Amino acid sequence: MNKSELVRALAEEHELPVEDATVVVNTFFDCVRDALLDGDRVEIRGFGSFKIKGYRGYKGRNPKTGDSVAVPPKRLPVFRAGKELKDILNP
């Protein structure tokens, strides 16, 4: 399912105009993004949680040339499924 399919499903299930469903979905994603940018953890009960995990920089290697490459530190979003979602997927 992609974002437009999610908008369409929300609009159909709650008999909303597609424009209103689009605003709801975009607002949800914007709130999650803003919370993660602020360093907060986002927990959706029954579904899972999102957080940002920081990784230190390291020395890597270019596989094509064999040269050493400095890989800078980075932050990546991480999703962890909640117990209820795991139970649904693995009955």
Secondary structure as UniProt FT lines:
FT   HELIX           3..13
FT   TURN            14..15
FT   HELIX           18..37
FT   TURN            38..39
FT   STRAND          42..44
FT   TURN            45..47
FT   STRAND          48..55
FT   STRAND          58..61
FT   TURN            63..65
FT   STRAND          68..71
FT   STRAND          74..81
FT   HELIX           83..89
//
